[in-house]
Amino acid sequence: MLLAFSLQAQFSVSIQTPADFKEQEAILYTLSGSKDIIVTKEQNKNNSWAFKYPKNYSGMMKVYFPNTNNSISFISENKNVNIKLETQGNKVTNVIYLDEANELMNNIQEYSQKKELILPALAQIKEYYKDNTEFGKALITEMGKLSGNSTIDQAKHPFVAYYNTNYTKFLSNDAAKKVSQDQVVDFFDKSNDMLESSSLVRPILVAYLNNGGNTNVAQSVDKLLDRLKVETPRGQTVLSELIDIFDVYEMTEFKNKYLSLAKNLKCTITDRLASTLKSNANVEIGAVFPSYKFQSAVNTTAKSIADVKAEKKVIVFWSSTCSHCETELPKLLEKYNELKAKNIQVIALSLDSDKDSYTKKIAAFPWINDSELRGWNSSYTETYNVHATPSYFILDANNKIISKPDHVGDVLTYLNAK
């Protein structure tokens, strides 16, 4: 009977919004390492969404509203979650957590921010006020509150306790400096399943690599993977995260080494690692660039990337808020007519979320422009393994990837337009 109950165990996620919030669909995500995993989609019913989760789950979750490009994060401790949103102009302005676990987590997060940012400032101000003055006494009282540690009932709130304990130990400004690499390795080896859903995996890995120094990266990685055994689910999650980290920081030698290790595994591959392998395979030199169906492209009548006919195509992922794009794209614009004369077409896919900002910027760009207006929630970030903007790909007439330049200067050099 108990077994049957556990198999049916579930909790709900309920979200309420004002009547003027013009959104129909909402998508629920869980977390695996740093990767959002889609669980289900629900439609608006009387300005609310109700999700049923059929399994046990303790960790970070997210709901994304695709049409208004809003997202909210929260936690689950395998208990019902209840959230109320305040909005203005179809933008979420405030999140009110109505369940105990999320209210506690939110209060702790606010307390930690105050402790980190406000307490040092109060300590400086205190030097100018005597302790026996009214303001001096108030300062002492507030500093006392911020200097203390919040207590969490671990039995009642296991994930809140897990997250805050390990964040304080491995990532806080004071504690992180005292943690040895062996302690981090032990943590990854012995931690329970909440590690994968905690959002702590990637930042702790980055801290671990920094602790080892740039000259010992391979040694640090091998030490960790040897302990975890790369064939295990956790070993594969960590391997996947490391490949992505090396991609983000343009550490190509290490990325290729551990990507090769992942490709050669003979065991059953987890979904997390499989997604990393697929994203990288999609954009290898010589691979056919996965086609993308345009949403509302300008400066073209083509319906997709594959429909665009050109001797070569330059694909650029960018954003109107990206400072590097602000520097590089004008250089591409200077040479655009020359490229066009050579039957080279530029296709720019934007990771913008603000329509006005995107629309104003593309007015100056005569090439093909398109955007889902979903920021880093855009579908092509995973399809094309995009971790930074701007990112460039050069395709031949058959849409095969022939170059992956790092910067606009490399693009122009490759195309003999510099």
Secondary structure as UniProt FT lines:
FT   HELIX           2..8
FT   STRAND          11..16
FT   TURN            19..20
FT   STRAND          25..32
FT   TURN            33..34
FT   STRAND          35..43
FT   STRAND          48..53
FT   STRAND          58..65
FT   TURN            66..69
FT   STRAND          70..77
FT   STRAND          81..88
FT   TURN            89..90
FT   STRAND          91..97
FT   HELIX           100..126
FT   TURN            127..128
FT   TURN            131..132
FT   HELIX           134..147
FT   TURN            154..156
FT   HELIX           158..170
FT   TURN            173..175
FT   HELIX           176..178
FT   HELIX           181..190
FT   HELIX           193..195
FT   TURN            196..199
FT   HELIX           201..212
FT   HELIX           214..216
FT   HELIX           217..228
FT   TURN            230..231
FT   HELIX           233..248
FT   TURN            249..250
FT   HELIX           252..263
FT   HELIX           271..282
FT   TURN            285..286
FT   TURN            305..307
FT   STRAND          312..318
FT   TURN            320..321
FT   HELIX           323..334
FT   HELIX           336..341
FT   TURN            342..343
FT   STRAND          344..350
FT   HELIX           355..362
FT   TURN            363..364
FT   STRAND          368..371
FT   HELIX           375..377
FT   HELIX           380..383
FT   TURN            384..385
FT   STRAND          391..395
FT   TURN            397..398
FT   STRAND          400..403
FT   HELIX           408..414
FT   TURN            415..416
//
